[in-house]
């Protein structure tokens, strides 16, 4: 292998690594200390995102960053448009839209209908239920279709720091 090729290959690998480096470190393990450092709770972040968009939250996740942490909240409007907002865990600042999905499919219709009819509890209610039932802190929750049924998948940490994952 010639020197030019080796140098080019090394530069390509470094460039590819830098280009794909995440702005947020999703692969960092979540800890209770990290969650407890947030001045704004996950449920408060959801309420702020819903107020800002007049839409209903369908997922929320605590994202750990290298410089700061944030919540990623996905919402769905009454007419099925999916929105995304980020909320700063320290200040509660809500960012401008970063995503809007106008593809109102059958799954979206079913989720909106279930939320509007009260057949499915709100994201905030689901978090409170999970945290009370398992004595835990939820850091990731999503309302979705799973095997044809609408339900929640929640991830959290118990009071002793053990990971929790549940579907309901």
Secondary structure, 3 states (H helix, E strand, C coil): CCHHHHHHHHHHHHHHHHHHCCCECCCCCCCHHHHHCCCCCHHHHHHHHHHHHCCEEEEEEEECECCCCEEEEEEECCCCCEEEEEEECCCCCECCCCEEECCCCHHHHHHHHHHHHCCCCCHHHHHHHHHHHHCEEEEEEEEEEECCEEEEEEEEEECCCCEEEEEC
